[in-house]
Amino acid sequence: MQRLYCLCFLIFVGLGLCACTQLPWRHTLQIALRATNDANNGTATPVDIVFVYDENLAAWLPKTSPEWFAKKTVLMNERSSVIEIAHVEVPPGTPVQTIKLAARHQKAKAVIAFANYIDSKGQFPANLMPFKCVTITLKHDAVAYDACR
């Protein structure tokens, strides 16, 4: 009977320790990208998937894609230890392709997509953190972000 009490005690202590321990959150992300034939008014589109490893920096990122692409070099020079970029140039008519992600993407505090669009409707960044799998579709004058099925 004493062994049973001892075993129960060890189980409760173990459960208590597990409850107090916060396990690191891992976000495995899959990103696919495609472009319609008339994407970005028929021009190739630079797309940056930005992985940010500093929560404070995420709030300071540019609020539009043109601003991101204008300041990208400076940000990378100053903060390269806490930012990684997956960059692709996407011509119109590109079929679905998978984006190669940053090596440590699972530890990112923020994952933001910037597409360098001509039309202002396509110039706003997208937060990709809510997605486990996302398909980015570059359209004529805007970008669509859809969860994979």
C-alpha positions as CSV (number, residue, x, y, z in Angstrom):
1,M,0.0,0.0,0.0
2,Q,2.9,2.3,0.8
3,R,4.3,1.7,-2.7
4,L,0.9,2.8,-4.2
5,Y,1.0,6.0,-2.2
6,C,4.5,6.7,-3.3
7,L,3.7,6.0,-6.9
8,C,0.6,8.3,-6.8
9,F,2.8,11.0,-5.2
10,L,5.4,10.8,-7.9
11,I,2.7,10.9,-10.6
12,F,1.1,14.0,-9.1
13,V,4.5,15.8,-8.7
14,G,5.3,14.9,-12.3
15,L,2.0,16.2,-13.6
16,G,2.5,19.4,-11.6
17,L,5.9,19.9,-13.1
18,C,4.6,19.4,-16.6
19,A,1.8,21.9,-16.0
20,C,4.2,24.5,-14.9
21,T,6.6,24.0,-17.7
22,Q,5.8,26.0,-20.9
23,L,6.9,24.1,-23.9
24,P,8.2,26.1,-26.8
25,W,5.7,26.8,-29.5
26,R,6.6,25.5,-32.9
27,H,5.0,26.8,-36.1
28,T,5.6,24.6,-39.0
29,L,4.5,26.5,-42.1
30,Q,4.1,25.5,-45.7
31,I,3.9,28.3,-48.3
32,A,2.8,27.8,-51.9
33,L,2.8,30.7,-54.4
34,R,1.3,31.1,-57.9
35,A,0.5,34.0,-60.3
36,T,-2.3,34.5,-62.7
37,N,-1.4,35.4,-66.3
38,D,-2.2,39.1,-65.6
39,A,-0.6,39.2,-62.2
40,N,0.7,42.6,-61.1
41,N,-0.5,44.2,-64.3
42,G,1.5,41.7,-66.3
43,T,4.9,42.3,-64.6
44,A,7.2,40.0,-62.6
45,T,6.6,40.5,-58.8
46,P,9.3,40.4,-56.1
47,V,7.9,38.6,-53.1
48,D,9.6,38.5,-49.7
49,I,8.5,36.2,-46.9
50,V,10.0,37.8,-43.8
51,F,10.8,35.7,-40.7
52,V,11.2,37.9,-37.6
53,Y,12.8,36.4,-34.4
54,D,12.3,39.5,-32.2
55,E,8.8,40.4,-31.1
56,N,9.7,44.0,-30.6
57,L,11.0,44.4,-34.2
58,A,7.9,42.9,-35.7
59,A,5.9,45.9,-34.6
60,W,8.4,48.2,-36.3
61,L,8.3,46.6,-39.7
62,P,7.1,48.8,-42.6
63,K,3.4,48.9,-43.1
64,T,3.4,48.7,-46.9
65,S,5.3,46.6,-49.5
66,P,6.9,49.6,-51.2
67,E,8.2,50.8,-47.9
68,W,9.5,47.3,-47.0
69,F,11.4,47.0,-50.3
70,A,12.9,50.5,-49.9
71,K,14.1,49.9,-46.4
72,K,14.9,46.1,-46.7
73,T,18.7,46.5,-47.2
74,V,19.1,48.8,-44.2
75,L,17.0,46.5,-42.0
76,M,18.9,43.5,-43.0
77,N,22.3,45.2,-42.4
78,E,21.2,46.4,-39.0
79,R,19.1,43.4,-37.8
80,S,20.3,40.4,-39.8
81,S,20.5,38.2,-36.6
82,V,16.7,38.6,-36.0
83,I,15.4,38.7,-39.6
84,E,15.5,36.1,-42.4
85,I,14.0,36.4,-45.9
86,A,12.8,33.9,-48.4
87,H,12.8,36.0,-51.6
88,V,11.3,35.0,-55.0
89,E,10.7,36.8,-58.3
90,V,7.4,35.6,-59.7
91,P,6.6,36.2,-63.4
92,P,2.9,36.2,-64.5
93,G,1.5,32.8,-65.2
94,T,3.6,31.0,-62.7
95,P,2.0,27.7,-61.7
96,V,1.9,26.7,-58.0
97,Q,5.4,26.4,-56.5
98,T,6.5,25.7,-53.0
99,I,8.6,28.4,-51.2
100,K,11.8,27.3,-49.5
101,L,11.6,28.6,-45.9
102,A,14.2,30.1,-43.7
103,A,16.2,27.4,-41.8
104,R,14.8,28.4,-38.4
105,H,11.3,29.5,-39.5
106,Q,9.7,27.4,-36.7
107,K,11.1,29.8,-34.1
108,A,9.8,33.0,-35.8
109,K,7.8,35.4,-33.7
110,A,6.2,36.9,-36.9
111,V,6.0,35.8,-40.5
112,I,5.1,38.5,-42.9
113,A,4.6,38.4,-46.7
114,F,5.4,41.5,-48.8
115,A,4.6,41.5,-52.6
116,N,6.0,44.5,-54.5
117,Y,2.9,45.4,-56.4
118,I,2.3,48.3,-58.8
119,D,-1.4,48.7,-57.8
120,S,-2.0,50.0,-54.2
121,K,-4.5,47.2,-53.5
122,G,-1.6,44.7,-53.6
123,Q,0.8,46.7,-51.5
124,F,-0.2,45.6,-48.0
125,P,1.7,43.0,-46.1
126,A,0.1,39.8,-44.8
127,N,0.6,38.1,-41.5
128,L,1.1,34.4,-42.2
129,M,1.3,33.2,-38.6
130,P,-2.3,32.1,-38.4
131,F,-1.7,29.7,-41.3
132,K,-0.2,26.2,-41.2
133,C,-0.4,26.1,-44.9
134,V,-1.1,29.0,-47.2
135,T,-1.3,29.5,-50.9
136,I,-0.4,33.0,-52.1
137,T,-2.0,33.9,-55.4
138,L,-0.7,37.0,-57.2
139,K,-3.6,38.4,-59.2
140,H,-4.1,41.3,-61.6
141,D,-4.2,44.1,-59.0
142,A,-4.1,42.3,-55.6
143,V,-2.8,39.4,-53.6
144,A,-4.9,36.6,-52.2
145,Y,-3.9,34.4,-49.2
146,D,-5.9,31.2,-48.8
147,A,-5.5,28.3,-46.4
148,C,-4.5,25.1,-48.1
149,R,-7.1,22.4,-48.4
